[in-house]
Amino acid sequence: MTEIVIEGGRALIDGALVETSLRTAGRDIGLIGDDHERAALHIDATGLLVMPGIVDIHGDAFERQMMPRPGVDLPIDVALVDSDRQAIANGITTVFHATTWSWEPGLRSAENARALLDAIEAMRPQLAADTRFHLRHETYNLDAEAEITQWLAEGRIDLFAFNDHMDSTVANLAKPQKRSRMVERTGLTDDAFDRLVEHVVARAHDVPESIARLATAAREAGVRMLSHDDNSPAMRKSFRTQGVGIAEFPVNKETAREAAAGGDFIVFGAPNVVRGGSHTGWTKASDMVRKGLCSVLASDYYYPAPLLAAFRLDADGTLPLAKAWDLISSAPARAAGLADRGTLLSGQRADIVVVDDKLPLRPRIVAVIAAGRLVHLTDATRLVQASPARKTVAAA
């Protein structure tokens, strides 16, 4: 594997931006500092930032590549390659595809979940980002329990989330625009969708025991768990007692405070920060960051958002960039149990992004290195040959 030296940039080292150089060694980061021998590839990062690769533990923007319009399906392998390019171009070097397996047919059906998992496993070697499977289990999808339990035991699931959108589904039946989107996504008629919802709701009494069995299976498999849209401190406590240590998008401050008090990771959407608020009208993520009630930002539905959010938090005076970057790199790596990435340290996985930050609030990715490979470059003039002095040293 080609060794790479990145020279002259301001690198995020031990929580501070310092001007230094670093060298890759195979898939990992090798030396940090200015004493580098000749390498096959040099990147001049003068005037640029050198940051750890972004770790995105919840992103479902890939669904738009699978179904760009309601009822328009495209091949999953094409969608995954396109999503991989988008993620890498936005500095995301580890991506968890948040795949919803619901009781619905269509985009979030059992067939799609199975096909997507199979495709991710088959295509991992050719994808630039480290691509992982985050299963979002709709808790009313009781018929899926046995198969999910098997997937957990086989080590096929990297993150496992409990979702419950049933209340909002029922409420949206009376809202024509939202109802239309739900029905179109499934491919059912209005009447058939209503009958399906009625059937699923009737099994509500079986949901708590199913959650408990799946949480046990995930704990036994060593898979990190998330609960989605917790709406009360009691709900968060209940999930925590079952080993669910990540609170994903708590819907109010009281629930977020309970998560923080319990030492849970707290995930909010980076688009929320970029837009200045939630598109649903719920919790404002930047307020949660300011109050210490957010430890992870995820792309959610928009891959450029984590990069933009870090710089927005810095520009607004909410967090300095070095701490804001932790929300999109080191903290999500820790939440997912990935101890080998998220920081620029010798021996860590060489996931590195080089960023031009000259234009306020509009950072530009110049280069991306993933597992020691240069996988994205927007400015070829940044590639330089080893200096004559370095060649002389190497020859001596």
C-alpha positions in Angstrom: 0.0 0.0 0.0 1.3 3.5 -0.9 2.6 5.5 2.0 1.4 9.0 2.1 2.9 12.1 3.8 0.6 15.1 4.5 2.8 18.1 5.1 2.2 21.6 6.4 -1.4 21.5 7.5 -3.0 22.4 10.8 -3.8 19.0 12.2 -6.3 18.2 15.0 -3.9 16.5 17.5 -4.9 15.9 21.1 -7.8 18.4 21.0 -5.8 21.3 19.4 -5.0 22.4 15.9 -1.3 22.4 15.4 0.9 22.8 12.3 2.6 19.5 11.7 2.9 16.7 9.2 1.9 13.0 9.4 2.6 9.8 7.6 0.5 6.8 6.9 1.9 3.3 7.4 -0.3 0.8 5.5 -3.9 1.2 6.7 -2.8 3.1 9.8 -1.3 6.4 10.8 2.4 6.1 11.3 4.6 9.0 12.4 3.3 12.4 13.4 5.8 15.3 13.2 8.1 16.9 10.6 10.8 14.3 10.4 9.6 12.2 7.5 11.6 10.2 5.0 10.6 10.1 1.4 7.2 8.5 0.7 5.7 7.6 -2.7 3.0 10.3 -2.3 3.1 13.7 -0.7 0.2 16.0 -0.1 0.9 19.7 0.5 -1.7 20.8 3.1 -0.3 24.3 3.6 -3.1 26.6 4.7 -5.5 23.7 5.1 -6.9 21.7 8.0 -6.0 18.0 8.5 -8.8 16.3 10.5 -9.9 12.8 11.5 -12.4 11.2 9.1 -16.0 11.7 9.9 -17.8 8.7 11.5 -21.6 8.8 10.6 -23.6 6.4 12.8 -27.0 7.2 11.4 -27.5 8.1 7.7 -30.5 7.2 5.5 -29.8 9.5 2.6 -28.9 6.3 0.6 -32.7 5.7 0.4 -32.9 8.5 -2.2 -30.5 6.7 -4.4 -32.6 3.5 -4.1 -35.9 5.3 -4.7 -35.4 8.8 -6.0 -39.1 9.2 -6.6 -42.0 7.2 -5.0 -42.4 4.0 -6.9 -39.1 4.4 -8.8 -36.7 1.7 -7.8 -33.0 1.6 -8.9 -30.5 -1.3 -8.4 -29.2 -1.5 -4.9 -25.6 -1.9 -6.0 -25.8 1.3 -8.1 -27.4 3.1 -5.1 -24.6 2.0 -2.7 -21.8 3.1 -5.1 -23.4 6.5 -5.5 -24.0 6.8 -1.8 -20.4 5.9 -1.1 -19.1 8.6 -3.4 -21.4 11.2 -1.8 -20.2 10.1 1.7 -16.5 10.2 0.9 -16.8 13.5 -1.0 -18.2 15.0 2.3 -15.4 13.6 4.5 -17.3 10.6 5.8 -14.9 7.7 6.0 -17.1 5.4 8.2 -20.8 5.2 7.3 -23.5 3.3 9.0 -26.4 2.9 6.6 -29.5 3.2 8.8 -31.8 0.7 7.2 -35.4 0.7 8.4 -37.1 -2.7 8.5 -40.8 -2.0 9.0 -44.1 -3.8 8.8 -44.6 -1.9 5.6 -44.1 -3.3 2.1 -42.0 -1.3 -0.4 -38.9 0.7 0.4 -38.7 -0.3 4.1 -39.8 -3.9 3.6 -38.2 -7.2 4.7 -37.2 -7.8 1.1 -35.3 -4.5 0.9 -33.7 -5.0 4.3 -32.4 -8.4 3.3 -31.2 -7.2 -0.1 -29.4 -4.2 1.3 -27.6 -6.2 4.0 -26.5 -8.8 1.4 -25.3 -6.0 -1.0 -23.4 -4.2 1.8 -21.6 -7.4 2.8 -20.8 -8.3 -0.9 -19.6 -4.8 -1.9 -17.6 -3.7 1.2 -14.2 -4.4 -0.5 -15.0 -2.0 -3.4 -16.5 0.8 -1.3 -14.2 3.6 -0.2 -15.9 4.3 3.1 -16.0 1.6 5.8 -19.6 0.7 5.2 -21.6 -0.8 8.0 -25.2 -2.0 8.7 -27.3 -0.1 11.2 -30.7 -1.9 11.5 -33.6 0.3 12.5 -36.2 -2.1 13.8 -39.8 -0.9 13.9 -40.9 -2.4 17.2 -44.4 -3.3 15.8 -42.7 -5.4 13.1 -43.2 -8.5 15.3 -42.8 -11.0 12.4 -39.2 -10.0 11.9 -38.0 -10.9 15.4 -36.7 -14.4 14.7 -34.7 -13.4 11.6 -33.3 -10.3 13.4 -32.2 -12.5 16.3 -30.4 -14.8 13.9 -28.7 -11.8 12.2 -27.5 -10.6 15.6 -26.1 -14.0 16.5 -24.3 -14.2 13.2 -22.6 -10.8 13.6 -24.3 -9.3 10.6 -25.7 -6.2 12.4 -23.3 -3.4 13.4 -25.7 -1.2 15.2 -29.3 -2.0 16.3 -32.0 0.6 16.9 -35.5 0.4 18.3 -37.9 2.6 16.4 -41.6 3.2 17.1 -43.3 5.4 14.6 -46.7 3.9 15.1 -48.3 6.9 16.9 -47.1 9.3 14.2 -48.3 6.9 11.5 -51.8 6.7 12.9 -51.8 10.5 13.4 -50.6 11.1 9.8 -53.5 9.1 8.4 -55.6 12.2 8.9 -53.1 14.5 7.2 -53.5 14.3 3.4 -49.9 15.2 2.4 -48.2 13.0 4.9 -50.6 10.2 4.3 -49.9 10.4 0.6 -46.1 10.0 1.1 -46.6 7.0 3.4 -48.9 5.2 1.1 -46.8 6.0 -2.0 -43.7 4.5 -0.3 -45.5 1.2 0.3 -47.1 0.9 -3.2 -50.5 0.0 -1.5 -53.9 1.5 -2.1 -55.3 3.8 0.5 -57.8 1.1 1.8 -55.1 -1.6 1.9 -52.8 0.6 3.9 -55.5 1.4 6.4 -56.3 -2.3 6.9 -52.6 -3.0 7.4 -52.2 -0.3 10.0 -55.2 -1.6 11.8 -53.8 -5.1 11.9 -50.4 -4.0 13.1 -51.8 -1.7 15.9 -54.0 -4.6 17.2 -50.8 -6.4 18.2 -49.5 -3.6 20.5 -49.7 -5.8 23.6 -46.9 -8.1 22.2 -44.4 -5.3 21.5 -42.8 -4.8 25.0 -41.8 -8.5 25.3 -40.4 -8.6 21.8 -38.3 -5.5 22.6 -37.0 -7.3 25.7 -36.1 -10.5 23.8 -34.3 -8.5 21.0 -32.4 -6.4 23.5 -31.2 -9.6 25.2 -30.1 -11.0 21.9 -28.2 -7.8 21.0 -26.4 -7.8 24.4 -25.4 -11.4 24.0 -24.0 -10.6 20.5 -22.1 -7.5 21.8 -24.0 -5.2 19.4 -24.5 -1.5 20.5 -28.1 -0.5 20.7 -30.0 2.8 20.1 -33.5 3.9 21.0 -35.0 6.4 18.5 -37.2 9.4 19.4 -37.4 8.7 23.1 -40.2 11.0 24.3 -39.9 10.9 28.1 -37.3 10.3 30.9 -39.1 7.1 31.8 -38.8 5.8 28.3 -35.1 6.5 28.2 -34.6 4.8 31.6 -36.5 1.7 30.4 -34.3 1.3 27.4 -31.2 1.9 29.4 -32.1 -0.9 31.8 -32.1 -3.2 28.8 -28.6 -2.1 27.7 -29.6 0.5 25.2 -26.9 3.1 25.8 -27.5 5.5 22.9 -30.4 7.9 22.8 -31.1 8.9 19.2 -33.0 12.1 18.7 -34.7 12.5 22.1 -37.7 14.7 21.4 -37.4 17.0 24.5 -34.9 18.5 26.9 -36.2 16.5 29.9 -35.4 13.2 28.1 -32.0 14.5 26.9 -31.2 15.4 30.5 -32.1 12.0 31.7 -29.8 10.5 29.0 -27.0 12.7 30.0 -27.4 11.9 33.7 -27.3 8.2 32.9 -24.1 8.6 30.9 -25.7 7.7 27.6 -24.5 8.9 24.2 -27.0 11.4 22.8 -27.4 11.7 19.0 -28.9 14.6 17.1 -29.1 15.3 13.4 -26.4 17.5 11.9 -28.9 19.0 9.4 -30.7 20.4 12.5 -27.6 22.4 13.3 -27.0 23.5 9.7 -30.6 24.7 9.3 -30.9 26.3 12.7 -33.6 24.0 13.9 -35.5 20.7 13.5 -37.6 20.2 10.4 -40.2 18.6 12.6 -40.3 21.5 15.1 -38.8 19.4 17.9 -35.6 20.0 19.8 -33.0 22.5 18.4 -29.7 20.6 18.2 -27.4 23.6 18.7 -29.2 24.3 22.0 -28.6 20.8 23.1 -24.9 21.0 22.2 -24.6 24.3 24.1 -26.2 22.7 27.2 -24.0 19.6 27.0 -27.0 17.4 26.0 -25.6 16.2 22.6 -22.6 14.1 22.3 -22.9 12.9 18.6 -24.1 14.5 15.4 -25.2 12.3 12.5 -25.9 13.0 8.8 -29.5 11.8 9.3 -30.8 12.5 5.8 -28.1 14.7 4.3 -24.4 13.7 3.8 -22.9 17.2 3.7 -24.4 18.1 7.1 -21.8 16.8 9.6 -19.0 18.8 8.0 -21.1 21.9 7.7 -22.4 21.5 11.3 -19.0 21.5 12.8 -18.1 24.8 11.2 -21.5 26.3 12.0 -21.0 25.5 15.7 -17.6 27.1 15.7 -18.8 30.2 13.8 -21.8 30.7 16.1 -19.6 30.5 19.2 -21.3 27.3 20.4 -18.1 25.2 20.4 -14.6 25.7 19.1 -13.9 23.7 16.0 -11.7 21.1 17.7 -14.6 20.2 20.2 -17.2 20.5 17.5 -15.3 18.0 15.4 -15.4 15.5 18.2 -19.2 15.3 17.8 -18.7 14.0 14.2 -15.6 11.9 14.6 -14.3 10.7 17.9 -17.6 10.6 19.8 -19.5 8.6 17.3 -16.6 6.2 17.0 -16.8 5.6 20.7 -20.5 5.3 20.7 -20.3 2.6 18.0 -17.4 0.8 19.9 -14.8 1.6 17.2 -11.7 2.3 19.2 -9.4 2.4 16.1 -10.6 5.7 14.6 -11.8 9.2 15.2 -8.5 10.7 16.2 -5.1 11.4 14.6 -2.8 9.3 16.6 -0.1 6.8 15.6 -1.5 3.4 15.3 -5.1 4.6 14.6 -6.8 3.8 11.3 -5.6 6.3 8.6 -8.9 8.0 8.0 -8.0 11.6 7.3 -9.7 14.5 5.6 -8.0 17.6 4.3 -10.2 20.7 4.4 -10.0 24.2 3.0 -11.7 26.4 5.5 -11.0 29.8 4.0 -14.6 30.6 3.1 -16.7 31.1 6.3 -19.3 28.4 6.8 -18.4 26.8 3.5 -15.7 24.3 4.1 -14.4 22.4 1.1 -13.0 18.9 1.1 -9.7 18.8 -0.7 -8.6 15.3 0.0 -9.8 12.1 1.7 -7.7 9.2 2.9 -9.6 6.1 4.0 -7.7 3.2 5.6 -4.5 4.6 4.2 -5.7 5.0 0.6 -6.2 8.3 -1.2 -9.8 8.0 -2.3 -10.8 11.5 -3.1 -8.8 14.6 -4.4 -10.2 17.8 -5.7 -7.0 19.7 -6.3 -4.2 17.8 -8.0 -1.7 20.7 -7.5 -1.6 19.6 -3.9 0.3 16.5 -4.9 4.0 17.1 -4.7 7.2 15.2 -5.2 9.6 14.6 -2.4 11.9 17.6 -1.9 15.6 17.4 -3.0 16.7 17.5 0.6 14.5 14.6 1.5 15.7 12.6 -1.5 19.3 13.2 -0.4 18.6 12.0 3.1 16.8 8.9 1.7 19.8 8.1 -0.6 22.3 8.5 2.2 
